[in-house]
Amino acid sequence: MAYSMKRVSVAALGMTILGALAMTPAHAEMVKLTILGVGDIYNFEGVKDRGGFARLNAVAKAEKENNPNTLYVFDGDMLSPSLLSGFDKGANTIELTNLVPFDIAVPGNHEFDFGTDNFLEKMKMSKYPWAAINVTHADGSPIEGLGGTIMKDIGGLKVALVPIAQDTTPEVTSSGDWKFGGTVESAIAGAKAARDEGADLVIGVVQGDHEYDRAIMASHALDVLISGDDHDYMTGYDGITAYVETSTEAKFLSPLDLEVMVTEKDGKRSISWTPSFRFIDTKTVTPDPPTQKLVDELATKLDASLNIEIGTTVGPLDSRRNVVRGQEAAIGNLIADAMRGANGADVAITNGGGIRADRQYQAGTVLTRRDILTELPFGNVTVVTEVSGQQLLDALENGFSEIENGAGRFPQVAGLRIVADPKKPAGSRVVSVMVGDAPLDPAGTYKVATNDFMLHGGDGYTALAAGKVLIGPKVGNLMANDVIAYVAAAGKVDAKVEGRIVLQ
């Protein structure tokens, strides 16, 4: 093959060489950054064989050892609700996380279940910074001890951690007069401010539901979004923003690795990166020994706490299976009264099948916390839903629909007086219902305290599932804690069968 070459003059060749020498060569460097996020972790021992602080701390330690450029972030909710937190107002969660401190912690709505003073106290106990750029006093002044965006120099990268709390917090917990700015708007504004300050990477640490997450993602204001609140596990990447939804109880963790390429040329700095998501099922994780030691000590303290006496029965109580699943029971009245009273509902309905100790208490029995937790072992949460009178009636019809089979759906109630005829066909057994002193109005509206199992249609209670949720599972109290508080406040428990349910 013949080649034809054009001549290049010596002068032209000289100019080309000089031009090349005048250009600044590009300098590139790769930094590997790992982000480990967690949120919605309450039970210090975990759930069955997953999660818990001992496994979480083991993962956090391993990530930091494997990559010194690791950011460990918390996106909200740990002080409450849990059985132990009901006693120590969340102090156990601070003790356990202090063993492997976060780089930043965002307060979730459950951080305020015991009020703002308790949160301020727990912040002072923490060996890590709490922060939220959208939380202030009512007059706009900052909250002492609550920080804002944190800038970190990691491997030469300027990384911004932008913390955002959930703006619905005042509606679902006891945050006093503290002001919570819009979650989405604050995230976008915070990201812009961080970039204006020269951040190479902007990482949002947010408590927000999926709707908020989608809006923040769509803005493309952030490079990374670490979010909690929805209690599920999810990862995503749209080519601009990487996303991790951090599950609950640290059962499933997803360290996010970023290979960040930093290029400098002609005085200009450019950043490019690629995300890599890893999945850790903590069932496979060996608990961190120092943390497990503290967990064991807390379990011993909790056991001692459960044996604490809280009240005395005036009359007998009966939680035997055939009683709570087939007739009005004094212990059912006690539980329903506690649920209704603690949540400001018009009425309360709980399923008899959720009352489990299957025992009799004689008059004068001294009740302990353990007794209540034995009766209510499922860890159900008290919720409140707003339903129409017709939906309430439908729920009650469901409750009596399988009485002949001893089904667990039989209702134990407060604020209601019901006459039912088990001989009639299922679905038409309710003869009459009084709500307080007035007949049930099918067109009326009622606030119903129930448990999260029934709210989701459990035991056939789909009518309750169709209501407007006022207090949902993520913000409600443990049923057992409601009952323990009710008994402790009363001192003497005078629950009895009083005609709330009359079977013809």
Secondary structure, DSSP 8 states (H G I E B T S, - for coil): ---------HHHHHHHHHHHHHS---EEEEEEEEEEEE-----TT-BTTB-SHHHHHHHHHHHHHH-SSEEEEE-S--SSSSTTHHHHTTHHHHHHHHTS--SEE---GGGGTT-HHHHHHHHHH-SS-BB-TTEE-TTS---TT-B--EEEEETTEEEEEEEE--TTHHHHS--TT-EE--HHHHHHHHHHHHHHTT-SEEEEEEE--HHHHHHHHHHT--SEEEEESS-SEEEEE-SS-EEEEE-STTSEE--EEEEEEEEEETTEEEEEEEEEE--EEGGG----HHHHHHHHHHHHHHHHHHT-EEEEESS-EE--HHHHTTS--HHHHHHHHHHHHHHT-SEEEEEGGG-----EE-TT-EEEHHHHHHHSTT--BEEEEEEEHHHHHHHHHHHTTTGGGT-TT-EEEESEEEEE-TTS-TTS-EEEEEETTEE--TTSEEEEEEEHHHHTTGGG-HHHHTSEEEE-TTTS-BHHHHHHHHHHHHSEE-----SSEEE-
